[in-house]
Amino acid sequence: MKKYMEWWGDLPEKEDNQSAKADAGKPKLTLVPRQIIFDIARVREYGNAKYGDPENWKTVDKERYRDAAYRHFMAYLDDPSGVDEESGLPHLSHLACNVAFLCEMEKKDKKDKKEGE
């Protein structure tokens, strides 16, 4: 929980009874719409089949994910029901996956920077 708090900052305190389960201040992940998880998983499955390594995304420069996210976002704006020509998956799903990668990479960079201080 401490690592989460260092990255995101303080969450509002809850007044709930913590004697049975101490979860005050922890993110309530059930608030996240489930569809985005399924959409990202489909893009990841496609990428894993294409590249053969589920960890390959970690070796790609952030700028390439920014560019890809922007391309998919622009394609989505042009046609909200449009799909990526190569994968056949919605541009919005690719956008979500690229943003997820960027979030992880930014978190890692912040952790690495803090450890280097």
HELIX and SHEET records of a PDB file:
HELIX    1   1 LYS A    2  TRP A    8  1                                   7    
HELIX    2   2 LEU A   29  LEU A   31  5                                   3    
HELIX    3   3 ARG A   34  TYR A   51  1                                  18    
HELIX    4   4 ASN A   56  THR A   59  5                                   4    
HELIX    5   5 LYS A   62  ASP A   78  1                                  17    
HELIX    6   6 HIS A   91  GLY A  116  1                                  26    
END                                                                             
